[in-house]
Amino acid sequence: MQIKRFEAKTMTAALRMVKDEFGPEAVILSARTLRQGRGFFGAARVSGVEVTAAKDSGWPVYTAAGLPATQRVAAEAPAGPLEPGRRRGLFHSLNESLRSFAGRRGAQVAGDGGTGQPPELAELHQHFLSQEVQPDLAAEFVEHIKRLPGYDPLLGVRHLRPQAATVLQDMGLQMAIDAAETGGDQRVVALVGPSGVGKTTTAIKLAVWEGLQRGRRLALMTLDDRRIGAIEQLRIYAGILDVPLAVVSGAAEARQALQDLATMDVIIIDTPGVSPGEDERRGEVRQTLQALKCKEIHLVLSACCRENDLRRVIDAWKQVPVSGLAFTRLDETGACGSILNLLIRSRLPLSGLGTGSQIPEDLAERPVELLISRLWPDAKAPGERQTPGAFASVTPGRATAATPVRFVANRNSDLYHRIDCKWVRKIKRDHLVQFASPAEAESRNFLACRNCSPDLSEPADSDAVLRGGARIAVYR
């Protein structure tokens, strides 16, 4: 008999592992819950379940009485035929108990979404799952929301929505830095990716943003000299924008074009479509971009594609290397969870989101904010005035009132913060002090945090939380 122990986060996952390893004839010996605790050096241990299972390998297992276990079960079993659909096993009663436990667990999952959370958190968790966010990421997001200082089961979670961007950053979501804010020398931006994802159209719309709205001197460049009509399309738009267009087909031509366009502030490069399996062609694109000294290479992907296919594309372009992910065609999909999954798993920044075909109305100036609005829609009632940065002031012994609170502090510290500051999440709820304005905080001898500069910025709202997340203009 083969005996093996299986550990998983859920009972369903553990039973699936048992079935994959031993098949449907496996026998469950025991099952127990792994309690959450601390491991070596304070490292957190994830709670889950442990299942011990066995499979008959043809060798008898002897009991304390000296008889093979199968013979002992046969001797102790009542005489007579078994009921239809029933079979005797070595640990039949334990299997029945496990099935009963699984049934009770299934009923619990059906009631609260499997999170064991209050209704609003369970509903938020289910909505993330419906958006195709991976289960572990959805559960982690809900746990982060639950640990925010402003969370209270009686108040719900909607008032915590402005802090969603900071929560996602803690989970691994990165936001690209706007080159216009950082300054620097000439900006060379390349858009790469498979065919048909909208790289050429994205390049044109990025040019509109940089040239017309930012007033920067720019030039267009294309490496796509194979696709029919690609050069003509860019030449028409370059004429409309009154900007130069360079057509490059190799590293030598790229160096010459870079010298000719040395006076330009921004060079936007369109590249040919390369599928994940075209390694040689992708290497040619990489050599040309190296000759152009390109430091911004944004991988353009369609939000309508399967997540596994997009992951394969990302893996293929990792050697280029890619500095950010831009997604197009958000107007053609109703589930954006795969975008969040890819951004967190790949650890690549979100460069931009394309929401339509209009120029430039569909510009996603704040892509992270747009992604959050898809994953966590605002469910305010029609006609209700939205106050994203407000949450109810909760004071022991006093009635709660919906008082706008934009700034908080730790009563054991001398600093006050905006509610979206990363240090706010480290404040214990019992130590939380709330203010409606910087003047109120400073009147009580608190100093402004240097990280979030609450005395220099507007009150924290859904725009302010994500003001640093405006990145390249990406369209479909």
N, C-alpha and C positions, 0 to 999 in steps of 0.2 A: 504494500500500500504506500502510495506517495502522499506525503503531507506537506503543505506549504502555507505560509502566512501571507496575506495580501493587505496592503494599506491603501486607502483612497480617501478623498474628501467626502464622498457621499456613499451611502449603501448601494445605490444603483450602480455607481462606477465600480465598487468593489465586486459586486456580483457579476458584472460584465467581465472583469479581469479573471474571475474564477472560471467562468464559462469558456473564455478564450484559451485558458491554460489547460483545463481538465475536461472540457466538453460538458454536455448536458447531464452526464452521469455522475458529476461531482457531488460529493457529500459535504455539507457544512458541519464543521466540528464545533465552532464557537464564533461569537461575534461580540465586539465590545466597542465602546466609544473612546477615542483618544482625546483626552482633555487638553485644552489649550494651556500652554505653560511657557517656560523659558528654558532655553538650551544653554550651550556653552557661551560664555561671555555675554550673556543677556540676549542672545539672538532669539527672536520669536519663533515658536513652533506652531505650525498650523494644525488646528483641530481636525479630526476626521474619524474614520472608523477602521477597525482591524478585523478581518475575517480570516479564520483558519479553516481550510478546506482539505479534502483528501480525495484520492482516486484509487480504485482497486487496481493494483498492478499485477495481480496473480499470485502474490506471496501472502500467506496467511499472517494475520496479526493476532498474537496470543494475548489473552486476558490474564488477570491475576489468578483465575482458577485453573489456568493451564490449558484451556480449550481455545481453539481458533475462534475469533470474534464472530465469524459468520455462523459457526455451529452453535455458539451460545445464543445468538439472536434467534436462530431457528428453533432452539430448544425452548426459549422463553416465550416465543410467539404463540398466540392462541391457535388452536387447530382450526381447519376449515379454510375455504377459499377466501381470497381477498375480495374486497368490494371492487366493483368496476372502476377503473381509473386510478386505483390505489396500488402501491407497491411497497414492499418492506425494504428498509435500508438499515445500514448499521446505526445511523443516528436519525431515525425517522422522526422522533418526537422533537428533536432539536430543529430539524428542518421546518416542521410545522410551526414552531414558535417563531422562527425567523421569518416565515411567510406572513405570520400575523403581525410581526413588528413592521415589516415592509409595507403592509397594507395600512397600518396606522400612520406610518410616516408619509405615505402617499396622500392620505386624507389631509394631513397637516400642510403638505406642500400645496395642495389645491386650495387651502384656505388662506394662506398668507404669502404665496409665491415662493415658498421655500426659504425665505429670509428670516422668519421669526420676528419681523419688524412690525411697527405700527402700520395701519392701513396706508397712509400716504407714502411711507418709505417703500412698502411692498408694491404699491402701484407704480412708483418711480422705477423700481427694480424691474417690474414686468414690462414697463414701457421701453427700457433700455434693451431688454431681451427681444422685444418685438421689432426694434430697430436693428437687430442682428449684431448687437454688441456681444462679445464673447462672455459666457456666464461668469468667469472669474473676475473680469474687468467690471462687469455690472455690479457684482457683489462688493467689490473693493470700492467702487464709487459711492455706493450707498453707505458703507461703513465710514468713509471719509466725511460724508455729509452728516452722519450721526454724531461725529466727534467735533463738529464745528461749535465754537462757543455759543452761537446764537440759536442752536437747535433746542427745541422744546417740543415734546410729543403733543402738547395741547395747542401749539401754534402751527403745527404742520411744518412743511419744508419749503414752501414757495418763496418765502422771504429770503432764503439762502441761495436762491438761483444766481444772484450776482457774483457769488463766490465760486461758482462752478469752474470757471477758468483756472483759478488758483488750485482747486482740487485736482483738476486734470493735469496740471503741471506737476503736482506732487506724484501723480501716477506715472509720469514719464512723457507726457505730451510736451513737445518743444515748439516754440514759436520763433519763426525766422525774424532776424533783425533787419529793419528797414535800412537799406544802404544810404538813403537820403538823410537819415538821422545821424548816422555814424560818420558821414563825410568820407574823405579819402580821395584817391586818384580816379582815373577813368574806370567806369563800371562796365564790365563785359559779362553779359547774361546769355546763357545758352539754354534752350529748351530741348530736351531729348525725350525719347519714349517710343512706343510702338506706333505703327501706322494707324491713322484714323481717329486718334484721340483728341485732335484739335490743336496741335503744336503751332501750325502756321497761323491760325486764327488767334491763338493766344499771343503769339509774337506781335501781331498787328495791334491788338487791343492793349498790350503792354506799351507799345510805342505811342499810342494815343494818350495813355495815362502819363508817361514820362515827358512827352513832347508838349502836349497841349495843356495839361493840368499842372504840370510841374515846371514847364518852361525850360526844359533842359535840351541842350544840343545833342541830337541822337542820330544814329545811323542804323540801317537794317542790313543784315547779312544772312545769306542762305548757303548751306552746304548741300542742299537737296537739288542736285542737277540731273536727277534721273526721273522723278515723277513728272508726268505731263501736266503742264499748267502751273506748277508750283512757283517758278520764277516769274511768270507773267502776273500771277495774283499778287505777289509781293511788289512787283514793279508798279502796278496800278495804285496800290495803297501808298507806296513811297512817293509817287507823284502827288497824290492828294495831300499827304502830310508835308510835302516839300522837303524830304530828307533823302540823303544818298543811299543807294543800295549796292552792296558788293556781293558778287557771286564767286564762291570759293569752292574748289574741287580738290584741294590738297594742302599739305602743310606749307609748301613753298609759297603758294598763292595766299595762304592765310597770313604769313608774315608780312608780305608786301601790302596786303589790304590793311593790316594793323598799322603800318606806317602811314598809309594814305589817310587813315581816319584818326590820326593821333590827336586832333583838336576836338574830337567829339567827347561829350561828357558820358554818354551811354551808347553801347553797341549791343543790339539785340540780335541774337543768332538763332535762326531756324535750322533744324537738322533733319535729315531723312529719317523715316520710320524704320526702326530696327526691332525685329522680334527677338524674344529671349534666346532662340537657338542660333542666331546669326552672330557668332562670336567674332569672326573675322571682320565683318562690317562694323561692328561696335568698336573694335580696336582701331579701325581707320578714323572713326569719328573722334575717338579719344586722342589720337595723335594730332589731329587737326586742332582740337580745342586746347591742347597743350601748347601748340605753336601760337595760338591766339592769347595765351596767358589768361585763360578763362578760369576764374575762381568761383563763379556762381553757375552751377549746373543744376537745373531744376528738372526733375523727372515728372513728366505730365502723364497722368493716368485718367482713365474714364471711370467715373463713379458707378457706371452701370455694369461693369464687368464683375465676374465672380472674384471673391476674395482670394481664393487659392491661385487663380491666374495672375492677379495683381501681385501677390507675394512672389510668384515666380519671376515676374518682370523686375521687381525690386532686387531680388537676389542676383539677377543677371547683370544689373547695372552697378552693383556695389564696388566693382573694381575701377570705376571711372575716375573719381568717386562722385557721388551725388550729394549735393548740399541741401536739398529740400524736396518735398513732394507737393505737387500741385494737382488738384482734382478738377475735372470738368464734367459738364452735363449733370449737375445736381438737379436741374429741373426735370430730368427724365427718370429719376428714381425716388422712391418713397422711403427707402431705408439707407441711412448713412452710418450705421454702426461699423461697417467694414472699414470706413475711413479712419475712425478712431482706433480700431484694432491694429491697422497697419501702422499708424503713426506711433503708437505706444510700443508695439513689438519691434519695429525697425529702428526706433530712436532717432528718426529723421524729422527735422522741423516741418511744420505746415507752411508752405510757401504761399498758397492761395487757393481759392475756390472759384470755379466758374458756374454761374447760375443761369445762363441763358445766352442768346445770340445777339442781343442788342448792344450797340456801341454808343456811349460807355455806361448806359443805365444799369447793366447787370454786373458792374464792377463790385467784387466782394472786398471792400476796403478793410473790413475786420473779419477775416475768415474764421477765426476761432469763435467769435461771437455768433456767426452764422451757423457753424457746426453745432454749437450748444443749443441754439434755437431749434434745430432739427431734432436733436436727441432729447431735449427737455423743453417742450413747447410751453409757452405761457398760457395757462388755463384761466386767465382772468375773465370775469363775466363781461358780456357786452356792455359798453358804456362805463365800465369801472375804470377809475383813474389808476394808472400803474405807478407804484413807487418802489422800484427795484431795490433801492438801498435801505429800505426801512424794515425794521423788525421790532416786535413788541418788547417793551421794557419789562422785565420780570424782576420784581423785588420781593423777597420773602416778607409776608405779613401785609402786603399791599395789593390792591386790585390791579390786574394787568391792564394796560392801555396801549393802544396802537400808536406809540410815540415814535416819530422818526429818529432813528439812531444811526449816525453816519460814522462815528468814531468811538473807539473803545480803548481801555487801558487796563493794566494789571494793577490792582490796588497795592501790590507789594513792589511795584516798580515806579519809576518817575517819568516813563515815556507813554505817550498815547499814539494810536495808530488809526489808519483807515481800516474799515472792516475787511477789506480784501488783502491786507498785508499778510505776508506769510507767517509773521510772528504771532498773529492773533490766534492761530490754531493751537498754539502752545499754552495759551492762558486757560487755567481751570475755570470752570463755570462759576464757582463760588468766589473767585477772585476778580471777576469781570466787572469793570466800571464803564458806563456808557455815557456818551455825550452827543448832543445834537449839532455841535459846531466846534471848531478849533478854539474859539474864544471861551467857550464854556470849559473846555479842558484846561486851557492855560490859566483861567481864573482860579482853578484848583491846584495850581503849581505843577502841572504836568508839562513835559517838554515834548516837542515833535520828534517822531521817529525819523531817523535819517534814511531808512530804507524806502518808506512809502511817502515821505514828505507831506503829511496831512495838512500842514499850514500853507502849502504852496499850490495845492491841487484842488480841483472841484470835489464836491461830495461824491463818495463812491457809488456809482450806479453801474448799470450794465455796460455803458460805453466806457466809463473810466476804468473799469476792471480790465477791459480788453484793449485799452488805448495803445498799449505796446504791441498788439498783435496784428496791426495793419501791415500786410506784406505785399508782395508783388501782385499786380492786377492780372488775374487769371480768368479767362473766359473759355467757353466752349466755342 
